[in-house]
Amino acid sequence: GLLPFVAARGAQGSTVVSMRGARPEQVAVTLDGVPLADPATGRADLADVPLTALGAVSAVPGADALGAGPGALGGTLALSSGARPTLAATLGAFG
């Protein structure tokens, strides 16, 4: 909610974003380059993304058909995970 051009909205138990007044279906949300949008609705629910796993967030307003696909008319919200893992586990006789 503190990023420029970005507005977070919560409805029906989900959190979606819009950029520059565009509908949530027109904003491409990616995590490390992987799109998070639901294929049925076109919306990305950010309520399921843990904030502790994020290393950086960048908002790119405007249509970026080459970088984010043709559905990114409102802009792109690029989430990137941190450099360190959030969970590490070892298993074995010596681990």
C-alpha positions in Angstrom: 0.0 0.0 0.0 3.0 2.4 0.4 4.2 1.9 -3.2 3.5 4.7 -5.7 0.6 4.0 -8.1 -0.4 0.9 -6.1 -3.6 0.4 -4.1 -4.3 -2.7 -2.2 -7.9 -3.8 -1.7 -9.4 -6.6 0.4 -12.6 -8.3 -0.6 -14.2 -11.7 0.1 -11.1 -12.9 2.0 -8.6 -12.0 -0.6 -6.2 -9.1 -1.2 -5.7 -7.8 -4.7 -3.9 -4.8 -6.1 -4.7 -2.2 -8.7 -2.4 0.2 -10.3 -3.3 3.7 -11.5 -7.0 2.9 -11.3 -6.8 -0.3 -13.4 -8.8 -3.3 -12.4 -7.0 -6.1 -10.6 -7.3 -8.3 -13.6 -5.1 -5.8 -15.6 -2.2 -5.9 -13.2 0.4 -8.6 -13.6 1.8 -9.9 -10.2 4.9 -12.0 -10.4 7.0 -13.7 -7.8 10.6 -14.2 -9.1 9.2 -14.0 -12.6 6.4 -16.5 -12.1 2.9 -15.1 -12.6 0.6 -15.5 -9.5 -2.7 -14.8 -11.2 -5.5 -17.3 -11.0 -6.3 -18.5 -14.5 -10.1 -18.4 -13.9 -10.3 -14.9 -12.6 -7.1 -13.2 -13.7 -6.5 -11.8 -10.2 -3.5 -12.5 -8.0 -4.4 -13.1 -4.3 -1.6 -11.5 -2.2 -3.1 -12.8 1.1 -1.3 -16.1 0.6 2.2 -14.5 0.0 4.1 -14.3 3.3 5.8 -10.9 3.8 8.8 -12.4 5.5 9.7 -14.3 2.3 9.9 -11.1 0.2 13.3 -9.5 -0.4 12.1 -6.7 -2.7 9.0 -5.3 -4.3 8.9 -3.1 -7.4 6.0 -1.5 -9.2 6.2 -0.8 -12.9 3.2 1.3 -14.2 2.1 1.0 -17.8 1.6 -1.8 -20.2 4.5 -4.2 -20.5 3.4 -6.8 -23.0 6.9 -8.1 -23.7 8.0 -8.5 -20.1 4.8 -9.5 -18.3 2.4 -10.6 -21.1 -0.6 -9.0 -22.8 -2.7 -8.9 -19.6 -0.6 -6.3 -17.9 -2.4 -3.2 -19.1 -2.4 -1.5 -15.7 1.2 -2.4 -14.8 3.4 -5.0 -13.2 4.0 -5.7 -9.5 7.2 -7.7 -9.3 7.9 -9.5 -6.0 11.2 -11.1 -5.4 12.1 -13.5 -2.7 15.0 -12.9 -0.3 18.5 -14.3 -0.9 18.3 -16.5 2.1 15.9 -19.4 2.5 13.0 -19.0 4.9 13.1 -22.6 5.9 15.9 -25.1 5.8 15.8 -28.7 7.0 18.2 -31.6 6.9 17.5 -35.3 7.4 19.8 -38.3 7.5 22.2 -40.2 9.7 24.9 -37.6 9.6 22.7 -34.5 9.0 
